[in-house]
Amino acid sequence: MNFKALLSIAAVCSAVCACGPKQDGSSQEPKNYRTLEVERGDAVLEAKYSATLEGQQLVEIRPQVSGIITKICFEEGDKVTKGQTLFILDQVPFTAAVEVAEANVRSAEAQLATAKLTAESNTMLYEKEVISEYELKTAQNALASAEAAYAQAKAQLTTANNNLSYTVVKSPVTGVAGMIPYRVGALVGSNITTPMVTVSDDSFIHAYFSLSENLILNLMQQYGTQQNFIEGMSDVELLMSNGDRYPVKGRIDAVSGIVDQSTGAVRVRAQFANDSHLLRSGNSASVIIPTKVKDVIVIPQIATYEIQEKVFVYKVVDGKATSSMVEVYKENDGTSYIVTSGLEEGEVIVAEGAGLLKEGTVIATE
């Protein structure tokens, strides 16, 4: 093959290549993207907040007197009622103390009776001028001393009886018992660091969670007062740790008046009835707060992308993706946005994968 032939082949190849499709976006093949037509309507957005659960009352049971545990009257995890006996401590020394106190009361009572007779007799003798005023006063002072001794003896008997009653450790609330760190034969006292048992009154469960300072401020401005906010909020739901929704709805019943400076959050409490005792203190869950909105545009978050904290969508204009900034409501449920401006009813946007698109991409709608 000569040099002229080589030039001819090169020219043909060059012409073929020049006739191929251009690689810029102006003549690219249409790609299929799921789109949606913008509509206005009512919606409910659900925001989720991590929460910890506590019974409405959590009581640590500690003895009021020192003693050796002689009997445990319940099982760990049992449902116990208010006034139910949980532990019995060794009663022998306390029973003896009661008997001593009773004997002291009887002795003081006898001394008081004698002092009364002496005072009465001396009063009569003094009136007849048989004894001096000094002797009368002495008898009266002895009576006062006997009365005080009798009162003291009765107080000591009351204390002894109370101490004896404290050897029977009862539950102050109805609830569910926790684990028992002590066994029969263990010596316990009022100064123990670990309680004998913890009883949780879980007829109602409190879910504690946090809302941002800005959100609380917005809600307070919306409702006017904290009480109006609590009364006006919709019922909330609870998402349990296994992913199921708790079947009973609850209410927000308390909002902390203090902002946590380390987190910038405000502590909030929601209450749920727990008749089934399905929920327990210490469980983790999520509180779901619904936001009902009317006559708004709601779009999925996967139809948007963000640049410098600004939200954009791709409108389909003349078959091509056209970037457009939208304003969205500051609170959302993590999956959808409420659009406040930038979209009009009837416009078409790319419904997913917006972050992967480029301006001018030809859209072939599904």
Phi, psi and omega in degrees: 000130182271175184298321180296321179297318179299319178297324180294316179297317180298320181295319179297315180299319180297321180292320179297314181297322182294335181275353181289167181292145178286155185262000179278173185289351187287336183231025182291156178289142177299142178244147181280125175226141176287131181237167174217149178268130184292130179227156174258148179180184177267151182208160174235116177260139182245116177260136183249138180227129180298139185220156171245146185253141175220145173296159183294342175213127180238111189246127174268121184270119175232147180286151177267350175226160178273141178180171179267132178292123178254340181203138172247123192257017180207171178251152178300134180086359180291153168276124181243155182249159179300129180090355180288138179287128180254314182226153170235127177264164179304119186263351186303307182295330181282326175296319178297320179296324177295318180296319177296317181295322178295319178295321178295324178295317179297319179295316179294326179295320179293318179296325178294317179299318179296318180296324178295315178300316181297317181295319179295317181295316181294327177298315179296317181293323179294321179295332178269005178061034178274324179240166182276169177295326179302314181294324177295313180299322179298317180294320179294321177294322178296323177295315179298320179295320180293322178296318179294319179297322180293317178298319179295318180297320179294322177297320179294325176294319177300316178298317180297318178294320177298315179299322177296319180293329179291345177289343172260102185273118184247159178279128179279350182220163170270133182178200181249130181281145175271206180278156183251111181279352183243156179232171179303133181101348180282142177268125181233161179204177184292344183262010180294142181279325179262124181297157179297324175193158175246131179247126180253120174278099187251026175297331169233141179248135176259128176255118181259128179214176184236142173242149182295152179302320181294319180296316178300318179297318178297319180293320179296321178292325180291317185265344177096308180224164179296320180296319177296323178297313181297316182286331185270345181293144177292163174300146179250162179241168182234125175261112184286167186295339179273004178093353178273153176273135176293134189289347182252130177280157181235183180227143170287125184236358179202141176228129180295145176270008183237135175268128176290113185292335181283332182244344184068027183241161180243132182283132181231147181235134173241144183246136180232134173295143186224050183299329181279351183058031177288324181269146181226153176300138180095345177298152172255149182198183175230133175273131180254119179253116180276143174240113180270126180231147182239143175053057180230168173259124179240129178232153177288147180294334179290351176270007184234167169215159185240142172225119180051050176064015174252144186258135181232155170230167173251112172279148175264107182240119182055037176080006181236152179284124180236118183292140180211132179279142178232152173262135181235155177297137189296332178260141180211172183261009179090349180235338183225159174240143167266118183272126180262336176197159178106347177227146177237150179302135180099341177290155181246133178233160174288128191274342180201158178074024183297328181293345182260352182279164173235153178303131176089359178302132178284127184253123171255104186292146179282000000 
